[in-house]
């Protein structure tokens, strides 16, 4: 059973949007996505941004997040458990094979980590 504290975030939409934009910047910006023809990443990044915010800021459980976003609980778990360091190594060309991680989840988790570091400093 998951133990959840009191929510910290008041505006999950605003935070998810900021996280989405930060994730795009990590990837090199919107134009870079067009160049790589990875436009299918946009919905996945948006979904992952909401999952990360709802989990880390609104402190919602997997099942509640899945219901709210209309996705499976397994997708929520895959995003939350993605290894952001492995994903970043893959994107930077340091790994030959694509990791089994949720790529968008790893990107967003990396962006979230950087965002939190900026706010704490």
C-alpha positions in Angstrom: 0.0 0.0 0.0 1.3 3.4 -0.9 1.7 6.0 1.8 1.0 9.5 0.5 1.6 12.8 2.3 -0.3 16.0 1.9 -0.1 17.6 -1.6 2.5 20.4 -2.1 1.5 21.7 -5.5 -1.5 23.9 -6.1 -1.4 24.3 -9.9 -0.5 21.0 -11.5 -1.4 22.3 -15.0 1.2 25.1 -14.7 3.9 22.9 -13.3 3.3 20.2 -15.9 3.5 22.8 -18.7 6.8 24.1 -17.3 8.2 20.6 -17.0 7.1 19.8 -20.6 8.8 23.0 -21.9 12.0 22.2 -20.0 11.9 18.6 -21.4 11.7 20.1 -24.9 14.7 22.3 -24.2 16.7 19.3 -23.0 16.0 17.6 -26.4 17.3 20.6 -28.2 14.0 22.5 -28.7 10.9 22.0 -30.8 12.8 22.5 -34.1 15.2 19.7 -33.2 12.3 17.3 -32.8 11.0 18.3 -36.2 14.5 17.6 -37.7 14.6 14.1 -36.0 11.0 13.4 -37.0 10.2 12.5 -33.4 7.0 14.4 -33.2 5.4 11.3 -31.6 7.4 12.2 -28.5 5.2 15.3 -27.8 2.2 13.4 -26.4 4.4 11.1 -24.4 6.3 14.1 -22.9 3.1 15.8 -22.0 1.8 12.6 -20.4 5.0 12.0 -18.5 5.1 15.7 -17.3 1.6 15.2 -15.8 2.5 11.9 -14.2 5.7 13.3 -12.6 3.9 16.4 -11.3 0.9 14.5 -10.0 3.2 12.0 -8.2 5.9 14.3 -6.8 3.9 17.5 -6.2 0.3 16.5 -5.8 1.4 13.2 -4.1 -1.1 11.1 -5.9 -0.9 7.3 -6.1 -0.3 5.3 -9.3 -4.0 4.2 -9.6 -5.3 7.7 -9.0 -2.9 9.2 -11.6 -3.9 6.5 -14.1 -7.6 7.2 -13.6 -7.1 11.0 -13.8 -5.1 10.8 -17.0 -6.9 7.9 -18.7 -3.8 5.8 -18.9 -2.9 2.4 -17.5 -1.4 2.1 -14.0 1.6 0.2 -15.7 2.3 3.3 -17.8 2.4 5.4 -14.7 4.8 3.0 -13.0 7.0 2.9 -16.2 7.3 6.7 -16.2 7.9 6.9 -12.4 10.5 4.1 -12.5 12.3 5.3 -15.6 16.1 5.7 -15.0 16.7 9.2 -16.1 20.5 8.8 -16.1 20.3 5.8 -18.5 17.9 7.7 -20.8 20.2 10.8 -20.9 23.2 8.5 -21.7 21.2 7.0 -24.5 20.2 10.5 -25.9 23.8 11.7 -25.7 24.9 8.6 -27.7 26.8 7.0 -24.8 24.7 3.8 -25.0 24.6 1.7 -28.1 21.2 0.1 -27.5 18.0 1.8 -26.6 17.4 1.2 -22.8 14.2 -0.6 -21.7 13.3 2.6 -19.8 10.3 4.8 -20.7 12.2 7.4 -22.7 9.8 10.3 -22.2 9.5 9.5 -18.6 13.3 9.6 -18.2 13.6 12.9 -20.0 10.8 14.5 -17.9 12.3 13.1 -14.6 15.7 14.6 -15.6 14.0 17.9 -16.3 12.1 17.7 -13.0 15.3 17.0 -11.1 17.0 20.0 -12.7 14.0 22.2 -12.0 14.0 21.3 -8.3 17.7 22.0 -8.1 17.2 25.5 -9.6 14.3 26.3 -7.2 16.4 25.1 -4.2 19.4 27.4 -5.1 
